[in-house]
Every structure is written in C-alpha cells, then in structure tokens.
Amino acid sequence: MAAPLICPSILASDFSKLGEEVRALDAAGADWIHVDVMDGHFVPNITLGPDIVKAIRPHTKLPFDVHLMVAPVDPWLDAYRDAGADILTVHPESGPHLHRTLGRIRQLGAKAGVVLNPGTPLTVLEEVVELVDLVLLMSVNPGFGGQSFIDTSLRKIERARALLDAAGSKAHLQVDGGVTSANAAACVAAGADALVAGSFVFKGGPDAYAANIAALKA
Ligand SMILES: O=C(CO)[C@@H](O)[C@H](O)COP(=O)(O)O
C-alpha cells in the first residue's frame, strides 16, 4: 500500500503565526497545505479570506489545496487562484452549475476538486468525473475541526474508489475530518490516497508535527 499524501489543515494551526506554521509543516514532511475556507453561510464558521492565503503563499512551495466552503462559490474562484491556490475544491451545493464551475477552475490553470458531504450521494460524481483532479470525501460535517470520524465513510471511500477506477480516472481520492493514526490505514485500504488532518497533525506543537505526519503515513 503506497503511503498517502498528507495534507495538514491549517484550520488547526496558530492563526497568530500562520507563515511560521506553514514553514513548520513543510519542514515536517507535509505534502500539501490544506486551506479550509468558510463563509459563515454555507457552514457555520468563518475562516480565511484570499488576502490571508496570499500572505502565507511565499512561506512554502508546497501545493495549496483550498477547500471552498462558500456559497455562491463562483465569484471567489479567481480571487483564491490569484492568491496562490493550486487546487480549488468545491461543493456541488455551492452553485447551480457544478460542471461549469469545475471547467472554470481548470480554465484558471488550477486543479479542480469536488467535495461531498457525508449526506451528499456519490452519484453526483458520475456526471463530472472527467472534469475532476481530486475528489474529497468529508468524513465529518464541515464547519469545525476536532470532530469524530464518521465510520460509514469507509464504505463511501470504497465506493468512490470503485467509481473512479471504473471511469479510468486518475483523480486523487482525499478524506477529511477526524482523521488520526487510528483510522488512516483503513482510509487508505478503502482506496484513499490523500488524507487531510487538522487536530492530529497539530497536537503537541511544532516539535511533534513530523512525528504526527509520519504516523499518518505509516
Ligand atoms: O474541513 C474541515 C472541517 O470543516 C476539516 O479540514 C477539518 O479542519 C479537519 O480537522 P480535524 O477533524 O482533522 O481536526
């Protein structure tokens, strides 16, 4: 089983020193930096605007994987791409034309991701599979870090893997929410190749980041 990409969510970082945190994650072996953007409307929390993404961009060359929990999302695609996002991931519920939104993300030169909440059926993916570079399965309801992994997500990962393989898609299959060393291997065995983790990576402070990332890869 190949080691998964580890994508720490900076939602769990110390916001008073974001640049430093991103540098520490880079040094600790993170593969991507996962940026959770929340608008206080699509989800009940507000986080990082494009100016903040732009401010931390010079602190690492790692890909910025930006999860947009924003509705409507279309007006924000250009701003986050300009701020330095490499991957823009959107919810089918955050606009009326998912197909158009994914096409626009690729037109901007970014990788396009689609994210499914625990209650969102996989079938939506069938209609856009050729337009996505990343499928993100939420294993918690989005809005907050520190929640518990929803166990039925494992079966959904398996079904998503089967769907991607059947379509001949090379898209990454990423899982997010309550990911720890206790469930990471099961996610990968089910077919995930990228794991987002917030609380687990950041616990113990910067000196522990490398060990925490290694524990998720192991
Ligand atoms: O998008 C979200 C929450 O909405 C996630 O990225 C969480 O931030 C992951 O945090 P942990 O569950 O790993 O603490």
The ligand as a Tripos MOL2 file, in Angstrom:
@<TRIPOS>MOLECULE
LIG
   14    13     1     0     0
SMALL
NO_CHARGES

@<TRIPOS>ATOM
      1 O1        -12.8850   20.9720    6.5630 O.2       1 LIG1
      2 C1        -12.7580   20.6060    7.7010 C.2       1 LIG1
      3 C2        -13.8140   20.9020    8.6780 C.3       1 LIG1
      4 O2        -14.8360   21.5480    8.0220 O.3       1 LIG1
      5 C3        -11.5700   19.8180    8.0680 C.3       1 LIG1
      6 O3        -10.4740   20.1070    7.2180 O.3       1 LIG1
      7 C4        -11.1310   19.8810    9.4770 C.3       1 LIG1
      8 O4        -10.4570   21.0860    9.7170 O.3       1 LIG1
      9 C5        -10.2410   18.7370    9.8040 C.3       1 LIG1
     10 O5         -9.9210   18.8410   11.1330 O.3       1 LIG1
     11 P1         -9.7700   17.5800   12.0620 P.3       1 LIG1
     12 O6        -11.0900   16.8560   12.0270 O.co2     1 LIG1
     13 O7         -8.6640   16.7580   11.4680 O.co2     1 LIG1
     14 O8         -9.4470   18.1630   13.3900 O.co2     1 LIG1
@<TRIPOS>BOND
     1     1     2 2
     2     2     3 1
     3     2     5 1
     4     3     4 1
     5     5     6 1
     6     5     7 1
     7     7     8 1
     8     7     9 1
     9     9    10 1
    10    10    11 1
    11    11    12 2
    12    11    13 1
    13    11    14 1
@<TRIPOS>SUBSTRUCTURE
     1 LIG1         1 GROUP 0 **** ****
